[in-house]
Amino acid sequence: MVVCAMDASSGSLSIGELEAKYPLYCKALRILIRDGKDEVHARRTLCWSRLETLHRSLPQHYRDPQYLYLMLRRQVEAPLDAKSDAG
């Protein structure tokens, strides 16, 4: 079993625990993007750190957080682009 070391306040989480919360980490990243946070700010968050741990541990199953950030930003900004094109 692979265990990921976290800071003292969160203890340590297993990869299984990280995998179970993957949708939550993606949602948190999407909220950061929606709130206008840039990649530099997102990199300093717990969700980025945990997504990075998943990617390092299981790269065949989980994308790099930077890739996720870019894809989610494109999804979040797409409705805005469509509205400005329609006008």
N, C-alpha and C positions, 0 to 999 in steps of 0.2 A: 504494500500500500504506500502510495506517495503522499507525504504530508507537506503542506505548504506552511512555512513559518510566517506568522503575522505579528503585528505589534502586541505588546502586553495587554492592551485593552480588549483585543478581540480573540486572544488565545491563538490556537492554530486550527486550521480548517483542512479537512481532507479534500482530495480532488473531487470525491463524490459529493461532498457538501457544496463545493464551488459549482459543480455541474448542475446541481439542483437549483441553484440560485442564478444561473446564467441569464434567464429571461429578465430577472430583476436588474442585473447589472446593465443589460442592454437598454432597459427602460430608463435607468438612471442616466445613462449616456445620452439617450434621446432627449431627456428633459434638459440636460446641460446645453445641448445644441439648440433646443427650442428657446432657451433663455438667453441665447446669444453668447455663450462661453466659447472661447477659441480653444484650439487644440492644446496650447500651452497650459491653460487652466485645467482642461480635462485630464491631462497627464498627471496632475497632482492629486487626483481623486482616488478614493478607495475602489470605486467601480473599475477604473482603468487598471489599477494594480491587480485586481482579481481577474480581470479579463486577460491581462498579460500573463499571469500565472497559468491560467487555463491554456493559453496559446503555447507557452513554453513547454508545458507538460504533455499536451495532446495537440500538436500542430496540425495533424491530419483531420481533427474534428472542430477546432476553434480557430477563427481568423485572428490575425494581428489586430490589436485595438485601434491602431492607426487606420487600417483598412475599414474597420467597422465605423470609426468616426466619420471617415469620408463618405461611406455609403449612407449612413444615417443622416448626415448633413444634406446630402443630395435629396433624400426622401423628404426631409423636413422642409427644405427650401423649394421643392418642386411645386407644391400648391401655390406658393407665393409667385413663382415665375409664371404659372398658368394664368393667374389672375391679372398680372401686369400685361401679359400678351393679349388677353381678351379685351382689354380696355381701349 
